[in-house]
Amino acid sequence: MERTESIVIQVAPSYENARIQEMAKFQWNLQGRQEIHEAGDAYGRESLVGSSYVIKQRVSKYVKLHFVRSMDVPNLDAIKQIEAEYFNLPFPEPPAFKSFLWPLFFILCGIVSLSNNKSADGINGFLACGGIGLLWLYFKIKKRNTNVAVCMQSQKRQEELMNQLQALEQN
């Protein structure tokens, strides 16, 4: 009897086919699938500036995929190493658009404070509210840019790992 290993993964329905194809590259074969109609965390693919990256997201419906892989696959140890690195690359979520609303609100309050009262109180109000808002907005933008850079770097590394995997299959 052939020795095998198995794994179960939860994915968003829209990402199901892409994940099956992705797992097949690591010699996994789909054994079964099950649709779950309740809230849960699942892997999905979200677009970011024209590129895609994988994230874990909260969904109301997801699919459990059961994969099986033979233990007799050639170069299995190398495939496992590539697979482990591939699926553990960081893909931090950039701040959502809604998270930028509070800093913009503070900036707007500072501008209103300045326009309503042009005395020292108005300037102090602008410096306090506007300063907080501008500083908060700066850190939000910086965090977004950092997270986008990490995602792009991880995506590039995933492509390199896929090339290594293809080279292993050709040997």
VOTORRO-132264 format. One record per residue: chain; x, y, z of N, C-alpha, C in turn; residue number from 0. Coordinates in steps of 0.05 Angstrom, whole numbers, plus 5000, padded with zeros to 4 digits. Atoms other than C-alpha are relative to their C-alpha. Example, Ala and Ser with C-alpha at 12.3 -4.5 7.8 and 13.67 -1.06 7.14 Angstrom:
REM residues 2
A | 5018 | 4976 | 5000 | 5246 | 4910 | 5156 | 5018 | 5024 | 5000 | 0
A | 4984 | 4976 | 4999 | 5273 | 4979 | 5143 | 4985 | 5022 | 5014 | 1
END
This chain:
REM residues 171
A | 5017 | 4976 | 5000 | 5000 | 5000 | 5000 | 5018 | 5025 | 5000 | 0
A | 4984 | 4976 | 5003 | 5026 | 5069 | 4981 | 4996 | 5018 | 5025 | 1
A | 5000 | 4981 | 4977 | 5044 | 5117 | 5038 | 4993 | 5027 | 4989 | 2
A | 5008 | 4973 | 5008 | 5011 | 5185 | 5033 | 5000 | 5018 | 5024 | 3
A | 5005 | 4980 | 4980 | 5005 | 5249 | 5072 | 4976 | 5017 | 4991 | 4
A | 5023 | 4984 | 5008 | 4944 | 5295 | 5073 | 4999 | 5026 | 5015 | 5
A | 5004 | 4973 | 4989 | 4924 | 5366 | 5088 | 4972 | 5010 | 4993 | 6
A | 5026 | 4987 | 5005 | 4858 | 5404 | 5094 | 5004 | 5030 | 5002 | 7
A | 4997 | 4971 | 5002 | 4855 | 5477 | 5074 | 4972 | 5013 | 4996 | 8
A | 5025 | 4985 | 5004 | 4797 | 5527 | 5079 | 5006 | 5023 | 4982 | 9
A | 4996 | 4978 | 5019 | 4790 | 5575 | 5021 | 4973 | 5013 | 4994 | 10
A | 5024 | 4986 | 5009 | 4741 | 5627 | 4997 | 4991 | 4987 | 4973 | 11
A | 5009 | 5013 | 5025 | 4697 | 5599 | 4940 | 5012 | 5012 | 4975 | 12
A | 4989 | 4987 | 5024 | 4725 | 5650 | 4891 | 5029 | 4992 | 4995 | 13
A | 4971 | 5007 | 5002 | 4796 | 5625 | 4905 | 5004 | 4970 | 4997 | 14
A | 4998 | 5030 | 5000 | 4781 | 5550 | 4902 | 5017 | 4989 | 4977 | 15
A | 4986 | 5011 | 5023 | 4805 | 5535 | 4832 | 5030 | 5008 | 4999 | 16
A | 4972 | 4991 | 4999 | 4868 | 5577 | 4839 | 5016 | 4985 | 5021 | 17
A | 4986 | 5015 | 4979 | 4886 | 5542 | 4904 | 5005 | 4971 | 4992 | 18
A | 4996 | 5027 | 5009 | 4875 | 5473 | 4874 | 5024 | 4998 | 4981 | 19
A | 4978 | 5000 | 5020 | 4922 | 5490 | 4816 | 5027 | 5006 | 5014 | 20
A | 4976 | 4994 | 4985 | 4972 | 5520 | 4865 | 5011 | 4976 | 5016 | 21
A | 4993 | 5023 | 4984 | 4972 | 5458 | 4909 | 5010 | 4977 | 4981 | 22
A | 4991 | 5020 | 5019 | 4980 | 5413 | 4847 | 5029 | 5004 | 4993 | 23
A | 4972 | 4995 | 5006 | 5047 | 5446 | 4834 | 5018 | 4988 | 5021 | 24
A | 4985 | 5012 | 4979 | 5070 | 5418 | 4900 | 4994 | 4970 | 5003 | 25
A | 5006 | 5029 | 5002 | 5047 | 5348 | 4880 | 4976 | 4991 | 5017 | 26
A | 5024 | 5007 | 4985 | 4982 | 5351 | 4921 | 4978 | 4993 | 4981 | 27
A | 5023 | 5007 | 5015 | 4921 | 5317 | 4892 | 4975 | 5004 | 5016 | 28
A | 5025 | 4995 | 4986 | 4851 | 5338 | 4910 | 4985 | 4974 | 5005 | 29
A | 5013 | 5025 | 4992 | 4818 | 5282 | 4949 | 4970 | 5005 | 5003 | 30
A | 5028 | 4994 | 4995 | 4753 | 5317 | 4967 | 4996 | 5030 | 5007 | 31
A | 5006 | 4973 | 4993 | 4718 | 5383 | 4979 | 4973 | 5001 | 5014 | 32
A | 5025 | 4997 | 4984 | 4663 | 5407 | 5026 | 4994 | 5029 | 5003 | 33
A | 5008 | 4972 | 4996 | 4624 | 5472 | 5025 | 4989 | 5004 | 5028 | 34
A | 5009 | 4993 | 4973 | 4613 | 5504 | 5093 | 4985 | 5026 | 4998 | 35
A | 5017 | 4976 | 5001 | 4557 | 5555 | 5100 | 4998 | 5013 | 5028 | 36
A | 4999 | 4985 | 4974 | 4578 | 5591 | 5164 | 5025 | 5017 | 5000 | 37
A | 4978 | 4982 | 5000 | 4626 | 5645 | 5182 | 5026 | 4986 | 5008 | 38
A | 4974 | 5011 | 4994 | 4700 | 5627 | 5184 | 5022 | 5014 | 4986 | 39
A | 4977 | 4988 | 5013 | 4770 | 5646 | 5163 | 5008 | 4982 | 4977 | 40
A | 4992 | 5015 | 5024 | 4793 | 5625 | 5094 | 5020 | 5016 | 4984 | 41
A | 4982 | 4986 | 5018 | 4847 | 5640 | 5045 | 4986 | 5011 | 4976 | 42
A | 5012 | 4987 | 5023 | 4829 | 5687 | 4989 | 5021 | 5016 | 4985 | 43
A | 4981 | 4985 | 5015 | 4862 | 5728 | 4936 | 4988 | 5028 | 4996 | 44
A | 5009 | 4972 | 5002 | 4857 | 5804 | 4936 | 5019 | 5015 | 4982 | 45
A | 4983 | 4985 | 5019 | 4882 | 5852 | 4883 | 5013 | 5024 | 5014 | 46
A | 4986 | 4977 | 4988 | 4933 | 5904 | 4902 | 5017 | 5013 | 4978 | 47
A | 4986 | 4985 | 5020 | 4956 | 5955 | 4850 | 5005 | 4982 | 4975 | 48
A | 4997 | 5017 | 5024 | 4944 | 5906 | 4792 | 5013 | 4973 | 5005 | 49
A | 4988 | 5026 | 4993 | 4980 | 5849 | 4827 | 4982 | 4986 | 5019 | 50
A | 5016 | 5015 | 4981 | 4951 | 5795 | 4870 | 5017 | 4989 | 5023 | 51
A | 4987 | 5012 | 4977 | 4969 | 5769 | 4938 | 4980 | 4985 | 5016 | 52
A | 5018 | 5017 | 4985 | 4940 | 5718 | 4984 | 4997 | 5010 | 5029 | 53
A | 5005 | 4992 | 4973 | 4908 | 5737 | 5049 | 4980 | 4981 | 5013 | 54
A | 5020 | 5015 | 4985 | 4867 | 5704 | 5103 | 4978 | 5020 | 5006 | 55
A | 5022 | 4981 | 4996 | 4798 | 5735 | 5106 | 4977 | 4986 | 5013 | 56
A | 5024 | 5009 | 4987 | 4733 | 5728 | 5143 | 4978 | 4997 | 4979 | 57
A | 5021 | 5005 | 5020 | 4679 | 5697 | 5099 | 4976 | 4987 | 5013 | 58
A | 5025 | 5012 | 4989 | 4607 | 5674 | 5109 | 4996 | 4972 | 4988 | 59
A | 5001 | 5026 | 5013 | 4616 | 5614 | 5063 | 5028 | 4993 | 4990 | 60
A | 4974 | 5008 | 5009 | 4679 | 5575 | 5050 | 5000 | 4971 | 4992 | 61
A | 4998 | 5027 | 5010 | 4704 | 5510 | 5020 | 5024 | 4987 | 5014 | 62
A | 4978 | 5016 | 4989 | 4746 | 5457 | 5055 | 5010 | 4982 | 4978 | 63
A | 4988 | 5016 | 5021 | 4794 | 5424 | 5007 | 5018 | 4979 | 5014 | 64
A | 4983 | 5021 | 4989 | 4826 | 5357 | 5026 | 5019 | 4990 | 4978 | 65
A | 4980 | 5008 | 5019 | 4891 | 5342 | 4990 | 5016 | 4977 | 5011 | 66
A | 4984 | 5023 | 4993 | 4933 | 5279 | 4989 | 5025 | 5000 | 4982 | 67
A | 4975 | 5001 | 5015 | 5006 | 5271 | 4967 | 5015 | 4974 | 5006 | 68
A | 4985 | 5025 | 4996 | 5046 | 5207 | 4957 | 5027 | 5007 | 5013 | 69
A | 4974 | 4997 | 4987 | 5108 | 5199 | 5000 | 5023 | 4991 | 4982 | 70
A | 4980 | 5010 | 5018 | 5144 | 5169 | 4940 | 5006 | 5019 | 4977 | 71
A | 4994 | 4980 | 5021 | 5147 | 5233 | 4899 | 5030 | 5006 | 4999 | 72
A | 4972 | 4994 | 5001 | 5217 | 5246 | 4873 | 5005 | 5029 | 5011 | 73
A | 4992 | 4974 | 4988 | 5253 | 5304 | 4909 | 4980 | 5011 | 5020 | 74
A | 5021 | 4992 | 4981 | 5199 | 5306 | 4962 | 5010 | 5019 | 5022 | 75
A | 4989 | 4983 | 4979 | 5244 | 5337 | 5015 | 5005 | 5029 | 4989 | 76
A | 4996 | 4973 | 5012 | 5263 | 5395 | 4968 | 4974 | 5013 | 4994 | 77
A | 5027 | 4989 | 5005 | 5190 | 5404 | 4948 | 4988 | 5010 | 5026 | 78
A | 5011 | 4991 | 4975 | 5170 | 5408 | 5021 | 5014 | 5025 | 5010 | 79
A | 4986 | 4976 | 4991 | 5224 | 5460 | 5036 | 4989 | 5025 | 4984 | 80
A | 5010 | 4978 | 5017 | 5201 | 5503 | 4977 | 4971 | 5007 | 5008 | 81
A | 5028 | 4996 | 4992 | 5128 | 5493 | 4997 | 4998 | 5015 | 5027 | 82
A | 5001 | 4987 | 4973 | 5141 | 5513 | 5070 | 5006 | 5030 | 4997 | 83
A | 4993 | 4971 | 5003 | 5175 | 5578 | 5049 | 4979 | 5014 | 4984 | 84
A | 5020 | 4988 | 5017 | 5123 | 5592 | 4995 | 4975 | 5008 | 5016 | 85
A | 5025 | 4995 | 4986 | 5063 | 5587 | 5041 | 5004 | 5016 | 5026 | 86
A | 4995 | 4985 | 4975 | 5097 | 5623 | 5100 | 5011 | 5028 | 4995 | 87
A | 4991 | 4973 | 5006 | 5117 | 5686 | 5064 | 4980 | 5020 | 5011 | 88
A | 5019 | 4981 | 4988 | 5087 | 5748 | 5097 | 4985 | 5016 | 4979 | 89
A | 5018 | 4983 | 5017 | 5029 | 5784 | 5064 | 4983 | 5017 | 5019 | 90
A | 5016 | 4983 | 4982 | 5008 | 5839 | 5114 | 4979 | 5016 | 4985 | 91
A | 5021 | 4985 | 5012 | 4943 | 5874 | 5099 | 5006 | 5030 | 5002 | 92
A | 4998 | 4970 | 4998 | 4949 | 5948 | 5081 | 4976 | 5011 | 5015 | 93
A | 5023 | 4988 | 4986 | 4906 | 5994 | 5123 | 4976 | 5004 | 4981 | 94
A | 5023 | 4997 | 5017 | 4835 | 5996 | 5096 | 4994 | 5030 | 4996 | 95
A | 5007 | 4972 | 5006 | 4807 | 6060 | 5065 | 4987 | 5014 | 5023 | 96
A | 5014 | 4989 | 4977 | 4762 | 6070 | 5125 | 5018 | 5010 | 5022 | 97
A | 4982 | 4992 | 4978 | 4821 | 6075 | 5172 | 5013 | 5027 | 4994 | 98
A | 4989 | 4973 | 5007 | 4843 | 6139 | 5135 | 4980 | 5022 | 5007 | 99
A | 5021 | 4980 | 4996 | 4777 | 6174 | 5152 | 5004 | 5016 | 5026 | 100
A | 4996 | 4986 | 4975 | 4794 | 6190 | 5225 | 5022 | 5021 | 4998 | 101
A | 4980 | 4979 | 5003 | 4860 | 6226 | 5209 | 4990 | 5023 | 4982 | 102
A | 5011 | 4979 | 5017 | 4824 | 6264 | 5153 | 4980 | 5017 | 5016 | 103
A | 5020 | 4985 | 4983 | 4769 | 6283 | 5203 | 5015 | 5019 | 5018 | 104
A | 4985 | 4982 | 4983 | 4821 | 6312 | 5251 | 5012 | 5023 | 4984 | 105
A | 4990 | 4979 | 5017 | 4853 | 6351 | 5194 | 4978 | 5020 | 4994 | 106
A | 5023 | 4983 | 5007 | 4785 | 6378 | 5174 | 4992 | 5016 | 5024 | 107
A | 5006 | 4985 | 4975 | 4770 | 6397 | 5247 | 5020 | 5023 | 5004 | 108
A | 4980 | 4979 | 4998 | 4835 | 6436 | 5248 | 4996 | 5022 | 4981 | 109
A | 5005 | 4980 | 5020 | 4818 | 6472 | 5184 | 4976 | 5017 | 5008 | 110
A | 5025 | 4986 | 4992 | 4748 | 6489 | 5209 | 5007 | 5018 | 5024 | 111
A | 4993 | 4984 | 4977 | 4778 | 6514 | 5275 | 5015 | 5025 | 4992 | 112
A | 4984 | 4977 | 5010 | 4826 | 6560 | 5237 | 4981 | 5019 | 4985 | 113
A | 5017 | 4982 | 5016 | 4772 | 6587 | 5190 | 4979 | 5013 | 5017 | 114
A | 5020 | 4988 | 4983 | 4721 | 6600 | 5245 | 5011 | 5020 | 5020 | 115
A | 4988 | 4982 | 4979 | 4768 | 6634 | 5294 | 5029 | 5005 | 4992 | 116
A | 4973 | 4995 | 5010 | 4829 | 6668 | 5265 | 5018 | 5012 | 5021 | 117
A | 4983 | 4990 | 4978 | 4855 | 6688 | 5333 | 5020 | 4978 | 5008 | 118
A | 4981 | 5020 | 4990 | 4907 | 6650 | 5373 | 4986 | 4973 | 5007 | 119
A | 5015 | 5025 | 4995 | 4853 | 6600 | 5394 | 4996 | 4984 | 4975 | 120
A | 5003 | 5014 | 5026 | 4840 | 6583 | 5321 | 5026 | 4987 | 4991 | 121
A | 4974 | 5011 | 5008 | 4914 | 6574 | 5307 | 5007 | 4976 | 5018 | 122
A | 4995 | 5022 | 4982 | 4922 | 6531 | 5369 | 4983 | 4976 | 4994 | 123
A | 5018 | 5022 | 5007 | 4862 | 6489 | 5350 | 5009 | 4987 | 4974 | 124
A | 4990 | 5011 | 5025 | 4889 | 6481 | 5280 | 5025 | 4983 | 5005 | 125
A | 4975 | 5014 | 4995 | 4958 | 6461 | 5306 | 4994 | 4974 | 5015 | 126
A | 5006 | 5024 | 4984 | 4928 | 6411 | 5356 | 4986 | 4979 | 4982 | 127
A | 5015 | 5019 | 5016 | 4875 | 6378 | 5312 | 5013 | 4993 | 4974 | 128
A | 4987 | 5005 | 5026 | 4910 | 6387 | 5246 | 5026 | 4985 | 5003 | 129
A | 4975 | 5014 | 4995 | 4976 | 6365 | 5275 | 4996 | 4971 | 5006 | 130
A | 5006 | 5028 | 4994 | 4947 | 6302 | 5304 | 4991 | 4985 | 4975 | 131
A | 5010 | 5013 | 5025 | 4910 | 6287 | 5239 | 5022 | 4996 | 4979 | 132
A | 4978 | 5003 | 5020 | 4971 | 6300 | 5195 | 5020 | 4979 | 5009 | 133
A | 4982 | 5020 | 4990 | 5016 | 6258 | 5240 | 4988 | 4972 | 4997 | 134
A | 5014 | 5025 | 5002 | 4965 | 6202 | 5242 | 4999 | 4991 | 4970 | 135
A | 5001 | 5006 | 5028 | 4956 | 6205 | 5166 | 5027 | 4992 | 4989 | 136
A | 4972 | 5007 | 5008 | 5032 | 6204 | 5156 | 5006 | 4971 | 5007 | 137
A | 4994 | 5027 | 4991 | 5038 | 6140 | 5197 | 4983 | 4979 | 4985 | 138
A | 5017 | 5018 | 5015 | 4979 | 6108 | 5161 | 5011 | 4995 | 4972 | 139
A | 4989 | 5002 | 5027 | 5009 | 6123 | 5093 | 5027 | 4984 | 5000 | 140
A | 4975 | 5014 | 4998 | 5077 | 6099 | 5116 | 4996 | 4969 | 5005 | 141
A | 5006 | 5029 | 4995 | 5047 | 6033 | 5143 | 4990 | 4987 | 4974 | 142
A | 5011 | 5011 | 5025 | 5009 | 6023 | 5077 | 5023 | 4995 | 4981 | 143
A | 4978 | 5003 | 5018 | 5071 | 6034 | 5036 | 5019 | 4977 | 5008 | 144
A | 4983 | 5022 | 4990 | 5112 | 5987 | 5080 | 4987 | 4973 | 4995 | 145
A | 5014 | 5026 | 5004 | 5059 | 5932 | 5076 | 4998 | 4993 | 4970 | 146
A | 5000 | 5005 | 5029 | 5053 | 5940 | 5000 | 5027 | 4990 | 4991 | 147
A | 4973 | 5009 | 5007 | 5128 | 5934 | 4994 | 5006 | 4972 | 5009 | 148
A | 4996 | 5027 | 4991 | 5129 | 5871 | 5036 | 4984 | 4980 | 4983 | 149
A | 5017 | 5017 | 5018 | 5072 | 5841 | 4994 | 5014 | 4996 | 4973 | 150
A | 4987 | 5002 | 5026 | 5109 | 5857 | 4930 | 5025 | 4983 | 5001 | 151
A | 4975 | 5016 | 4997 | 5174 | 5827 | 4956 | 4993 | 4971 | 5004 | 152
A | 5009 | 5028 | 4996 | 5137 | 5764 | 4979 | 4990 | 4988 | 4974 | 153
A | 5010 | 5010 | 5026 | 5103 | 5758 | 4912 | 5023 | 4994 | 4981 | 154
A | 4976 | 5005 | 5017 | 5170 | 5763 | 4876 | 5014 | 4975 | 5009 | 155
A | 4987 | 5024 | 4989 | 5199 | 5710 | 4923 | 4983 | 4975 | 4993 | 156
A | 5016 | 5022 | 5008 | 5139 | 5665 | 4908 | 5005 | 4992 | 4971 | 157
A | 4994 | 5006 | 5028 | 5154 | 5670 | 4833 | 5027 | 4986 | 4998 | 158
A | 4974 | 5013 | 5000 | 5227 | 5652 | 4847 | 4998 | 4971 | 5009 | 159
A | 5004 | 5027 | 4989 | 5205 | 5591 | 4888 | 4986 | 4982 | 4979 | 160
A | 5013 | 5015 | 5021 | 5159 | 5569 | 4832 | 5019 | 4992 | 4978 | 161
A | 4980 | 5007 | 5020 | 5217 | 5572 | 4783 | 5018 | 4978 | 5011 | 162
A | 4985 | 5021 | 4988 | 5258 | 5529 | 4831 | 4985 | 4974 | 4999 | 163
A | 5017 | 5024 | 5001 | 5201 | 5480 | 4835 | 4998 | 4988 | 4972 | 164
A | 5000 | 5009 | 5028 | 5196 | 5476 | 4759 | 5026 | 4987 | 4992 | 165
A | 4974 | 5011 | 5006 | 5270 | 5463 | 4755 | 5003 | 4972 | 5013 | 166
A | 4999 | 5027 | 4987 | 5263 | 5405 | 4805 | 4984 | 4980 | 4984 | 167
A | 5017 | 5019 | 5015 | 5207 | 5374 | 4763 | 5014 | 4992 | 4974 | 168
A | 4987 | 5006 | 5026 | 5250 | 5377 | 4700 | 5024 | 4980 | 5004 | 169
A | 4977 | 5018 | 4994 | 5307 | 5338 | 4735 | 4991 | 4972 | 5003 | 170
END
